[in-house]
Amino acid sequence: MPLRRHLLAKIEDRTARVAVIGLGYVGLPLAVEFARGGLSVTGIDVDRSKCASINAGRSYIDDVPSSDLAPLVQDGRLSATTDWSSLDGVDANGGACDAAIICVPTPLNKTKDPDISYIVAATDRLAEHMHAGMLVVLESTTYPGTTTEILLPRIKRNGYTVGQDFFLAFSPERVDPGNRTWHTRNTPKVLGGLTPACTQVASALYRCAVETIVPVSSPAAAEMVKILENTYRAVNIGLANEMAQICQRMGLDIWEIIAAAKTKPFGYMPFYPGPGLGGHCIPIDPLYLSWKARGMGVETRFIELADYVNSSMPRYWVGRIQDALNEHGQPLRGSTVLVLGVAYKANVSDLRETPALEIIAELRARGAKVVYHDPHVPTLPLADGSALESVPLSAAALAEADCVFVHTAHTQVDWGRVSELAGEKVVDSRGILHAPTPG
């Protein structure tokens, strides 16, 4: 039986074993969905504490309740390890893994160029354990061409022919932390294989975990899909941030303007200003494309301008805080600023790329005393090695603050009470306290 047919048969009867490499916000939810789909799943991560937590049935990801994880672990459907030899089938679960899905981080370095070192390291380790008939899928967001240029040479060196002896594809993650409506299983999955056989095998596997598969012509096309999605958001958020600054200078309320504009039933989609971009995707992904385009002699003016505007927002809001204090005859130096929310978005504990860190650092550098409240983040590590502890959002804390800065619009916060007790001391980067709704 050809290797492709053999692997498809194992996927169909749920005897295929899947390895998920990287057990963060992308990898763990995906591993859970594959296990729910009836497959045996092994998670591989360098973090021993994460592996121990999973094997004890305890989740560290907001979107994966321990009540969902624990039964899968108890039933032997899901386990985690730091040992790459689990790909060879030497662990208690038996046979070798039939599919390996790479979900490792892809950050930027200090010059805002792509850092794909995690992808390279994971692929090199995976290549040591490749066997005939194996499917490899990259989910980590990266620039178009990575799957073909980086992964393929590393795993092809074993002498295999892609599409016959092994199968390779790219399928971008589309995780939205904290979204209770759209999650791993019901969010359509874009997928591009290196050959039609690769797309067929990868599509069959993902149908075990995802309701809708969207095949595209190649891995590079799938890579570009994810970059386009997040570039679209970054550019439009940049426009909203610039409009917020213009409206403030004109004495207009940007939240009123957006609320009225979105009543138009066609030709307009609302995007909102804020303290700056956060999370792993939107601040980073467009710059992967910009870096790739520069190497081809193509200018990416929209991307670079949006990055400039969005990256300037933390400094803009520090200036707004300083101006608000000045209006009451009070300098920033020596003042107490209470920051409400430090996660990058509402109702999650995710601190990746959160603008709060830059805002707090700048406030402290200018002599302000900073305290914060976040029901999801009890401790906030700072770049200088120190840490802040979340304070209760009490009447005393609001009274003692010289300025209250709204950074994250967590729904657990009683914003009406904040407005009542803090009054004119509030600087609101989210428009949550006063956004009008046109009737």
N, C-alpha and C positions, 0 to 999 in steps of 0.2 A: 504494500500500500504506500503511495507517495506520502512524503512527510506532511504535506499540506492537508491531505484528506485525513491522515491519522490525527493531526492536531485538532482539526475541525470536529472529528468524532469525539475526542476527549472533552472538548468544550461543550458539545451538545449533550453528552451524558453526565456532565459535571464531575468528571474525574480529573480534569486539568488542574494543576497546581499553579498558583500565581504568587509571584514575589513583588512586593511594593517597596521600592527603595526610597527612603525618606519618609518619615512618619510625622510630618507637620500638618499644617492647615489643609494641605491638598492630599497628602498621602494617607493619613488615617481615615478621613471620611470615605475615600475611594476603597481602601482595604475593607472597611465595614460593609460597603455596598456589594463588593465582590463576594464576601463571605455570606451576606444575606441572600445573594443569588445562587448559593449552593456550592461555591467553589472553596477549595482549601487554600488559605491565604497565609503567607509568611511575610511579615514586615521586617525590613532590615534598616537599622539606623545606628549611627555612631554613638548616640546618646544612650548610655546604659539605663539611666533613670526613666527615660521614656519607655524603653522595652520592658523594664520591670513593672511600670505602671500598667501598661497594656496587658501583660501576662497576669496581673492581679485583677484585671477587669475594671481598672480605674482610668477614666478618660481625662486628658488635660486640654482638650479642645472643646471650646464652647458649643460648637455645632454637633458634637458627638456625645450625647448623654451616656454616662456610665451604665445606665439601665439598658441601653442598646448594645453597648460593647460587651458587657459581662457575659450574657448568654452565648454569644458567639465564641468567646474564649473558653467557656465551660464546655461547650459542645465540641471543642477541638477544631473549629472552623478557622480560627484566627489566632496567630501567635506572633511574637516579636523576638528579634535576636540581633546581636551585633556581629554574628558569625556568618561570613559570606559563604562558608561551606554548606549552609542550608540550601543553597541553590543546587547542590549536587545530590541532595536527598539523603544526607547522612544524619538528619535529625529524626525525632520520634515520629514525624508525620510520613516518613517513607520516601517515595520516589522523587526524582529531580523535578525542579520547577519547569513548567512548560512555557511560562511567560514571565517577563520581568518588566516592570513599569517604573521609570525613573521620575521621581518627584522631589528633586533636591532644589535648594535655593539658587537663584541667579541674580545676585546683587550687582550694584555698580561699584567700581573702585573710586578712589578719591578724586580722580579726574573725570568722573562720570562716564567712563568707558565700561563696557560689559565685562563682568567677571564670571567666566564659565568654568572656573576651576573645579567647582563641585560636580558639574556635569562630566568633565574630563576624568576626575578621580573615580566617580561612580562607574563610568563606562569602562575604564581600565580594570577595575576590580571585577566587573561583570564579565569582561572578556576572558578572564582567567577561568571562568566557570561555564562558558558557552558550550552548548551541545547541539547536535543536529536536531532540527525540528523546533527550535525555540523561537518565540516571538519576543521582540524588544520594542517597547514604546517609550518615547520621551514625552513627558507632560510639562516639564519645566519651561516657562516662557523664555524665549530667546530670539535671536535675530534669524531672519529667513536664510536657510542654508546650513544651519547647525547640524541637523540630523544627518544630512548627506556628507557634509565636510568634516565633521568631528566624530560622530558615532560610527558611521559606516566603515571608515578605514580601520578603526580600532577593533571592531568585532569581525570584520571581513578577513583580517590577517590570519585567522585560524584556517583559512582555505575554503571557507564556505561561499556558496553562491547565493546572493540575496534573492528571495522569491522562490527558491527551491530548497536550499538547505537550512535557511533561517529566514525570518520575516521581520521587517523593520518599518516602523511608522511613527508619526508625530500626532499627538492629540492634545491640544492646549487645555490646561485646566481653566475652569470658569467658576471658581469658587467665589462666593460673595459672603464673607463671614457675617453672621448675625441675621441673614435673610431667612425668614421662616416660611416663605412661599416657594422660593427657588433654591434647590439644593442639588447635590450630586446626582441623584437618580432622575429627577425630572427636568434638569437643564440639558437642552440638546447638546450632543457631543460631536464637535467637528473632528474629523480624522482623515489623515492623508498617508497612504502607504507608498513605499518606494516603487512597488510594482502592483498591478491589480491583485495578485495573489496576497500580497502583504495587506492591502486594504481589506480584502475579504476576510482574512484570518483575524485581523485586529477588530473589525466590525463585529464579527461573531463573538469575540471575547467580551467586548464592551456591552453587547446586548444583554449580557448576564447581570450588568450593574446599572445600566442607563436605559431609559425608555426610548430615546430618539437618537439615532446616529445620522450625522450629516457628513457623508464622504465628499472629499475634494480630490483634486487631481494629483497632488503630490505632498510630501512633507513640507516643502517650502511654502506651498499655498496655505496649508494649515497653520504654519508658523506666522504667516503674514496676517491671517484672519485675526489672531489674538492681538497682534500689534495694532491692527487697524481699530479694533474695538476699543482699546485703551487709549490710543492716540486721539480718537474721536472724543472721548470723555475729557482727556487732559486739555485739548484745545478749547473745548466749549466751557470747561470750568475756568480756564485762563481768561476767556472772554468775560465770563460772569464776574471774576475777580477784578478785572480792569473796569468793568461797568460799575462795580461797587465803589471803587475809588473815585470815579468821575461823579457819581451821584452824591457821594459824601461832600465833594467840593462844591457841588451845585445846591446843596441843601435839600436834596431829594432822598427819599427812603427807597433803597434798592429792593427791599422786600415787597413794598407796595407795587413797585414797577413790575417785578417778576410775577406777582400774584395776578395783576391785571393782564399782563401779556399772555399768560398761559390760558386765559379764557378763550383765546383764538383757537378754533377747532382744527386748524390746518396750518402747515408751514411754520410751526414753532414748537419747540420742545424745551421745557424749563431746565436750566442748570443753575446751580446755586453757588454763591461765593462762600468763602470760609477762611479758616486760619492758615490754609496751605494744604497741599496734597499729602495724603498718608496712605499706608498700606503698601503691600509689596508690588502691586501692579501698576497703577496709574502714574505714580511719580517716576517709575523706572522703565517700563516697557517702551514708551516712545523713544527714549534715548538709545535703546538697542537698535531701533530702526535708523535713527539719526547717525549712529556710529557706522552702521553697515553702508548707508548711503554715501557718507563722506568718502569711504574707500572706493566708491564707484564714481566719484566726481559729481554727485548729485547734492544740491542744496536742500535743506529741510527747514525752511524759514518759519513755517507755522509751528513746527515742533519746538524749535529753539526759542521762539518768542513766547510760546505758552509756558515753556519751562522757566524762562526768565521771570514772567509775571507770577506764576505759581510759587516759585522759590522765594520771591520777594515778600510774600504775604505775611510770614511770621514777623519780619521787621516792620511791615506796615502796621500790624496790630499792636506791636509794642509801642509804636509811635502814637497810636490811637489811645492806648492806656495812659501814656505820658500826657497827652493833650487833655484827657478827661480829668486827670489829677490837677493839671495846671488851671483848668477852669474853676476849680475850687480852691485855688491859691496854695496848692500843695505840690511839692516836688516829688519826682519818682523815687529819688534816693531817700531811703528811710521809710518809705511807705510800705504797707502790707497789701499785697495783691493775692486775692483768693482766686485760684484757677479752678473752674468747674469742669471736670472731665479732662482726662489726659490721653485716653485711647484715641486712635485715629478716626474712629467712627462710632456712632451710637450703639449701645447695648452689646458691646464686645469688650474683651480685655486686651485686644491686639494693640501693641505699641510699635509695630513695624513702621518706620518712617514717619511717626507721628510728629506734626509740627509743634506739639506741646513742649518737646524737649528743647527745641531751638528757642522758643518763646521764653521758657523758664530760664534758660541759660542767659539769654540777653537781658531779661529783667534783673537777674541777680548780678550780672556784670555791671549794670547801671546803678546798683546799690539798693534795689528793692528787696524786701523780705517776701518770699513766695511760699505760700501754702496751697494745698490742693485738696479737692474732694473728688473721688471717683469710686462709685459702688462696685466697679469691676476690677479696679487696680489698687490693691491695698498698699503696695510698695512700688515706688518709681525709681529705678536705678538711673543715675545721672552720668554724664560722660566723664566727669572728674573722679569717678569711683565712689562718690557718696550716694545717698539715697534719701528720698522723702517718703513720709508715711501719710496716707490719706487721713484727713481730719473729718470728724462728723460734721454734717451740714446742719449745724445748730444755729439758733438765733444769735448766740454769742459770737460764733465764727463770722456770721454775716455782719454783725455790728462792729466787730473789731477790724474788719477789712476796710482799707481805704478805697479799694477798687475791687470789684468782682468781675472777673473775665470769663465769659461763657466760651469754652473751647469745644466741648462735645455735648451733644444734645441727648444725653441718656434719658429714656422715658421714665426711669425710676425716680428721677429728681422731681420734686414738687416745684415746678417753675413759677407757678402763681405765688407761692410763698416767697421764693427768691425775689420776685419782682416787688412784692409788698414790703419785704423787710430791707432790701438793698436799694430800691428806688433808683435815684439818679447815679448811684455809684457803679451801675452795671455797664460794662462794655460788652456787647453781644456780637460775636463773630458769626453766629448761626441764625440770627433773626428769629429765635424761638420765643422771645418774650414779647414781641410787639408786631409780628408779621400780620398785616391785615389781610382779610379775605374779601375781595370785591364781591358785592352782592348783585 
